Amino acid sequence: MGRETAGTTPVGPGRPYRYFDAQEGPGGSRDAQTCPLTPCPIDAPHGTLLTICQIQTPGGILSRTRTRTPVVPGWFAGEGDDFRLLGTRCSACASVFFPREDAFCRNPGCPGGELAEVPLSRKGRVWSYTDSRYRPPSPYVSDPELEWQSYALIAVELEFERIVVLGQAVPGVTVADLTVGMEMEVVPGVLNEDAETTWTTWHWRPTGVGA
């Protein structure tokens, strides 16, 4: 019996984590579940995102790390406090776009300029929010054998750009914890995992709330 831990937020002893209990080998079974409030058994520095598969073998414990891959390349970068959403800014009118625009400026009053990549504000304020109480249809990826777990969706107005960016809340934050105008910060998150890949994204977290 092995345990696979996959951090959806920076983890360490006592912090939230997701895990799978898996019986490997012929005739083995796989039982996966999310435990956002279960203390993490892995000791890691604060701010570290873990994606570790631990498989028990006769000789001990082997560890395997999945490949971390952004769900959309070029939309975000960095880790910890250096994590940022990436947009583009027009050199002619200074309009900022997210999702990024790399072809032409969408401002109808702009004569057109070069579009350069820019990191966006880490913080913003809740503009609106809701929760997802049903399993979205394809191409959304989820395990149909697991009970659907609802999550909060937050539209956040960025501090300096004043554009609104939609994203999931970090695990453990629900609509009951949110109010319009609340300050939020963007942090690394995990959208989905398979045998070889952890698909990364961004999450919104209330400022002042530890991982």
C-alpha positions in Angstrom: 0.0 0.0 0.0 1.5 3.3 -1.0 0.6 6.9 -0.5 0.7 9.5 -3.2 0.6 13.1 -2.0 0.0 16.0 -4.4 0.1 19.5 -2.9 -2.5 21.9 -4.3 -1.1 24.7 -2.1 2.3 25.1 -0.4 2.5 22.2 2.0 4.3 21.0 5.1 3.5 19.4 8.4 -0.1 20.3 9.4 -0.9 22.0 6.1 -3.6 20.9 3.6 -2.8 18.3 1.0 -4.4 15.8 -1.4 -3.6 12.2 -1.3 -4.2 8.8 -2.9 -4.0 5.4 -1.2 -3.1 3.0 -4.0 -2.5 -0.7 -3.9 -0.1 -1.4 -6.8 0.6 -4.6 -8.7 -1.6 -7.2 -10.4 -5.2 -7.0 -9.3 -4.4 -3.8 -7.4 -7.0 -1.1 -6.8 -6.9 2.7 -6.6 -8.9 4.7 -4.2 -8.4 8.5 -4.6 -9.8 11.2 -2.3 -9.2 14.8 -1.5 -8.5 15.7 2.2 -8.0 19.4 2.3 -8.0 19.5 6.1 -5.8 16.4 6.8 -2.3 17.3 8.2 0.4 16.8 5.6 2.9 14.1 6.5 5.6 15.5 4.3 8.2 17.9 5.8 8.9 20.6 3.2 9.9 24.3 3.4 7.1 26.8 3.5 6.2 27.8 -0.1 7.2 24.5 -1.6 4.7 22.8 -3.9 4.9 19.1 -3.7 3.9 16.5 -6.3 5.4 13.3 -5.0 4.3 9.7 -5.6 5.6 7.4 -2.9 5.4 3.7 -3.6 6.2 1.1 -1.0 8.5 -1.6 -2.2 10.2 -4.6 -0.6 13.4 -2.5 -0.4 11.8 0.6 1.0 10.1 3.7 -0.3 10.7 5.0 -3.8 9.8 8.6 -4.8 8.8 9.8 -8.2 8.1 13.4 -9.2 5.6 14.2 -11.9 6.3 16.8 -14.6 4.8 20.1 -13.8 3.2 21.6 -16.9 1.1 24.8 -17.2 -2.4 24.2 -18.5 -1.9 27.2 -20.8 1.8 28.1 -21.6 2.7 31.7 -21.2 -0.3 32.7 -19.0 1.7 32.6 -15.7 5.2 32.0 -14.3 7.2 31.7 -11.1 6.7 30.1 -7.7 5.9 31.3 -4.2 6.0 35.1 -3.9 7.4 35.4 -7.4 4.3 33.8 -9.0 2.6 36.1 -11.5 -0.1 36.1 -14.1 1.4 37.2 -17.4 -0.5 39.6 -19.7 0.5 41.9 -22.6 0.6 45.7 -22.8 0.2 47.8 -25.9 3.0 50.2 -26.5 0.7 52.8 -28.2 -2.2 53.0 -25.8 -0.9 51.1 -22.7 -4.0 48.8 -22.7 -3.3 45.6 -20.8 -4.8 42.2 -21.8 -5.4 39.0 -19.9 -5.7 36.4 -21.3 -2.7 37.8 -23.2 -3.1 39.2 -26.7 -0.1 38.6 -28.9 -1.6 39.5 -32.4 -3.0 43.0 -32.2 -4.3 45.6 -29.7 -8.0 45.1 -29.1 -8.6 48.7 -28.1 -10.8 50.0 -31.0 -9.5 53.6 -30.4 -5.8 52.5 -30.7 -3.8 53.0 -33.9 -1.9 49.9 -33.0 1.4 49.2 -31.2 3.8 46.5 -30.2 2.5 44.1 -27.6 4.9 43.3 -24.8 4.6 40.7 -22.1 4.1 42.1 -18.6 3.7 40.5 -15.1 0.3 41.5 -13.6 -0.5 42.6 -10.1 -0.3 39.9 -7.4 -3.2 41.4 -5.5 -6.7 42.6 -6.2 -10.2 42.7 -4.7 -13.2 40.5 -5.1 -15.4 41.8 -7.9 -17.9 38.8 -7.8 -17.9 35.2 -6.8 -19.9 32.0 -7.1 -19.4 28.2 -6.6 -19.4 25.3 -8.9 -22.0 22.7 -7.6 -22.0 20.4 -10.6 -19.4 18.6 -12.7 -18.7 20.6 -15.8 -18.9 18.7 -19.1 -15.9 17.9 -21.3 -13.3 19.2 -22.0 -13.2 19.8 -18.3 -11.1 17.0 -16.8 -12.2 15.2 -13.7 -12.5 11.6 -12.4 -16.1 10.6 -12.9 -15.7 7.8 -10.3 -15.1 10.3 -7.6 -17.8 12.3 -5.8 -17.9 15.9 -7.2 -16.5 18.4 -4.8 -17.7 22.0 -5.4 -15.2 24.8 -5.4 -15.5 28.6 -5.3 -14.9 30.7 -8.4 -13.8 34.3 -7.9 -13.6 37.3 -10.2 -10.9 39.6 -9.0 -10.2 43.2 -10.1 -6.4 43.6 -10.2 -4.9 46.3 -8.1 -3.2 48.3 -10.7 -4.5 47.2 -14.1 -8.2 47.3 -13.0 -9.0 44.4 -15.2 -11.1 41.4 -13.8 -9.5 37.9 -13.8 -11.5 34.8 -13.0 -10.0 31.9 -11.2 -10.7 29.2 -8.6 -10.2 29.8 -4.9 -7.6 27.8 -3.1 -8.8 24.6 -1.6 -10.6 25.2 1.7 -12.0 28.6 0.8 -15.7 28.6 0.1 -18.2 31.3 -0.9 -19.1 31.6 2.8 -15.6 33.0 3.4 -15.9 35.6 0.7 -17.2 39.2 0.4 -17.2 41.7 -2.4 -14.2 44.0 -2.0 -12.1 41.5 0.0 -8.4 41.6 -0.9 -7.1 38.5 -2.7 -3.7 37.4 -3.9 -2.8 35.1 -6.8 -0.9 31.9 -5.9 0.2 28.7 -7.8 -2.4 26.0 -8.0 -3.1 22.5 -9.5 -5.9 22.0 -11.9 -5.5 18.2 -12.6 -3.1 15.4 -12.4 -2.5 12.2 -14.3 0.1 9.4 -14.0 2.9 11.5 -15.5 1.9 15.2 -15.3 0.7 17.8 -12.8 -1.2 20.5 -14.7 -0.7 23.8 -13.0 -2.8 26.9 -12.9 -3.5 29.9 -10.7 -5.7 30.2 -7.6 -7.0 33.1 -5.6 -6.4 33.3 -1.9 -7.5 35.8 0.7 -4.5 37.9 1.8 -3.3 37.2 5.2 -4.4 33.5 5.0 -1.5 31.1 5.3 -1.3 28.0 3.1 
